[in-house]
């Protein structure tokens, strides 16, 4: 997790943070210590959104141009992380994020 990252979700074994990128976009990082499925012990992922997609996210979260998207993500983390999932939520907005993931197996 980057020093500037903000925790938006921390329950059970899952911690999700968001960090603004130098280009104005953002990256959502997730780390699940319970793993992902049978036989896994650790799951990490990163979902990166381009700066040009930030206005779409702001509008979906009730923000206005110029608002900081991070507090809005924190306020809506229950829906975004726990109910829908970050990637699925972004895709429902018409955003195609870049996704990276890694699973450790025991």
Phi and psi in degrees as a GROMACS rama.xvg file:
@    title "Ramachandran Plot"
@    xaxis  label "Phi"
@    yaxis  label "Psi"
@TYPE xy
-70.9921  155.868  UNK-2
-61.3957  -28.4111  UNK-3
-92.2243  -0.440981  UNK-4
-66.7637  145.554  UNK-5
-111.771  129.203  UNK-6
-72.6113  125.222  UNK-7
-108.841  -15.7144  UNK-8
-154.64  132.536  UNK-9
-152.754  97.6403  UNK-10
-145  149.415  UNK-11
50.5151  -120.676  UNK-12
-104.022  4.98598  UNK-13
-106.33  128.478  UNK-14
-121.508  129.401  UNK-15
-123.72  130.743  UNK-16
-125.456  162.244  UNK-17
-131.31  142.946  UNK-18
-138.638  137.291  UNK-19
-77.1092  137.525  UNK-20
-89.2047  160.822  UNK-21
-58.7029  -29.6676  UNK-22
-85.6914  2.83577  UNK-23
96.8703  -9.22971  UNK-24
-78.529  -165.702  UNK-25
-147.222  158.247  UNK-26
-128.162  130.227  UNK-27
-100.831  124.302  UNK-28
-110.221  136.429  UNK-29
-126.97  144.114  UNK-30
-139.543  113.594  UNK-31
-111.85  110.04  UNK-32
-74.753  -10.7853  UNK-33
-86.015  -8.67721  UNK-34
88.8478  -169.569  UNK-35
-138.088  89.9896  UNK-36
91.3547  171.609  UNK-37
-58.5568  135.654  UNK-38
83.7141  -4.53283  UNK-39
-98.7215  150.276  UNK-40
-118.663  -13.1359  UNK-41
-160.427  134.941  UNK-42
-135.879  128.621  UNK-43
-127.433  147.477  UNK-44
-150.947  158.799  UNK-45
-138.015  132.988  UNK-46
-121.557  114.115  UNK-47
-107.797  133.476  UNK-48
-118.885  133.904  UNK-49
-69.0754  153.561  UNK-50
-57.1576  -35.0909  UNK-51
-65.5225  -17.0896  UNK-52
-92.1864  -8.77671  UNK-53
-60.0013  -41.474  UNK-54
-59.3755  -32.9691  UNK-55
-66.5196  -43.123  UNK-56
-64.5563  -45.6516  UNK-57
-55.5209  -47.8669  UNK-58
-62.5978  -40.8042  UNK-59
-65.5063  -28.2655  UNK-60
-97.3265  7.24653  UNK-61
83.6635  12.9024  UNK-62
-87.574  174.453  UNK-63
-121.981  160.732  UNK-64
-51.8322  133.427  UNK-65
95.2703  -16.8568  UNK-66
-67.5239  154.148  UNK-67
-81.2087  122.482  UNK-68
-71.5698  -26.8507  UNK-69
-61.4605  -51.2204  UNK-70
-60.2135  -31.9082  UNK-71
-68.7731  -36.7923  UNK-72
-66.0263  -40.8641  UNK-73
-60.3374  -47.1556  UNK-74
-65.6981  -24.3224  UNK-75
-112.194  16.867  UNK-76
-61.2871  -35.1162  UNK-77
-55.4431  -46.8732  UNK-78
-72.4544  -47.3612  UNK-79
-66.7153  -48.498  UNK-80
-87.0712  -53.8929  UNK-81
-81.7681  -35.8289  UNK-82
-90.2268  -47.9002  UNK-83
-104.739  -44.003  UNK-84
100.437  140.058  UNK-85
-59.0604  -49.5903  UNK-86
-64.9693  -45.5645  UNK-87
-62.9292  -39.2794  UNK-88
-63.3869  -46.1037  UNK-89
-62.3705  -42.562  UNK-90
-64.2512  -32.7592  UNK-91
-65.4568  -19.4669  UNK-92
-91.7289  -0.0210115  UNK-93
86.8152  13.4749  UNK-94
-98.899  133.061  UNK-95
-107.883  92.3592  UNK-96
-76.4564  161.747  UNK-97
-85.5052  133.23  UNK-98
-124.917  133.77  UNK-99
-125.858  142.103  UNK-100
-148.783  160.405  UNK-101
-147.155  133.051  UNK-102
-123.078  131.635  UNK-103
-98.6372  134.593  UNK-104
-109.281  141.756  UNK-105
